[in-house]
Amino acid sequence: MIICGIEIKGSEAIFALATRQQDGVGHLPLAIKKIGLEDDDESANVKAFAQQIAGFVRENGISHIAIKKRSKKGELAGGPTTFCAGGSVTLS
């Protein structure tokens, strides 16, 4: 089982992979650690971002995805771009 943790930060999805091992959980090194979303006002860019995420999931044999929750209020609240990025990630 390969688990992918994703943090949506601004217009980027940042990844960390882990696998379950006999002695616990092990970190897996990545060649690609993040994927960016260019100009989220263009639907073609959001679709391309979603396709990149889906390709990343397939190429790495990911079976489970966990997305770090974004803040809804306060100084560290996520903006509209994180909604586009988060929606793309969860759709793939």
C-alpha positions in Angstrom: 0.0 0.0 0.0 1.4 3.4 -1.0 -0.1 6.4 0.7 0.2 10.0 -0.7 -0.1 13.0 1.6 -0.9 16.2 -0.1 -0.7 19.7 1.2 -2.3 22.4 -1.0 -0.3 25.6 -0.5 -1.3 28.5 -2.7 -1.3 27.2 -6.2 0.8 24.1 -5.6 0.1 20.6 -4.5 3.1 19.3 -2.4 3.5 15.5 -2.0 4.9 13.0 0.4 4.7 9.3 -0.1 4.8 6.6 2.5 4.4 2.8 2.5 3.4 0.3 5.1 6.3 -1.9 6.1 6.7 -4.8 8.6 8.3 -2.5 11.1 6.0 0.5 10.6 5.7 3.2 8.0 8.5 4.1 5.5 9.0 7.3 3.5 9.4 6.9 -0.2 11.7 9.4 -2.1 10.1 11.3 -5.0 11.5 12.8 -8.2 8.6 15.2 -8.4 7.7 16.7 -5.0 5.1 19.3 -6.2 2.9 20.2 -9.1 1.8 23.8 -9.7 -1.4 25.2 -11.0 -0.9 28.0 -13.5 -3.6 30.7 -13.8 -6.6 29.1 -12.2 -9.0 31.4 -14.0 -8.5 29.2 -17.1 -10.4 26.0 -17.0 -7.9 24.3 -19.4 -5.2 24.9 -16.8 -7.3 23.4 -14.0 -8.0 20.4 -16.2 -4.3 20.0 -17.1 -3.4 20.2 -13.4 -6.0 17.4 -12.6 -4.4 15.3 -15.4 -0.9 15.8 -14.0 -2.1 14.7 -10.5 -3.9 11.7 -12.0 -0.7 10.7 -13.9 1.4 11.2 -10.7 -1.0 8.8 -8.8 -0.9 6.2 -11.6 2.9 6.3 -12.1 3.6 5.9 -8.3 1.0 3.2 -7.7 -0.7 5.2 -5.0 -3.6 3.4 -3.4 -4.6 6.0 -0.8 -4.6 9.8 -0.7 -4.8 12.1 2.3 -5.2 15.9 1.8 -4.2 18.3 4.5 -7.3 20.4 5.5 -7.1 24.0 4.6 -8.2 26.7 7.0 -11.6 28.3 6.3 -11.1 31.4 8.5 -8.4 33.5 9.9 -5.0 34.8 8.8 -3.9 31.4 7.3 -7.2 30.8 5.4 -6.9 29.3 2.0 -7.8 31.4 -1.0 -9.9 30.6 -4.1 -6.9 28.9 -5.8 -6.7 26.3 -3.1 -10.3 25.4 -3.9 -9.4 24.8 -7.6 -6.3 22.8 -6.6 -8.1 20.8 -3.9 -11.0 20.0 -6.2 -8.6 18.8 -8.9 -6.8 16.6 -6.5 -9.9 15.0 -5.1 -11.4 14.4 -8.5 -8.4 12.4 -9.8 
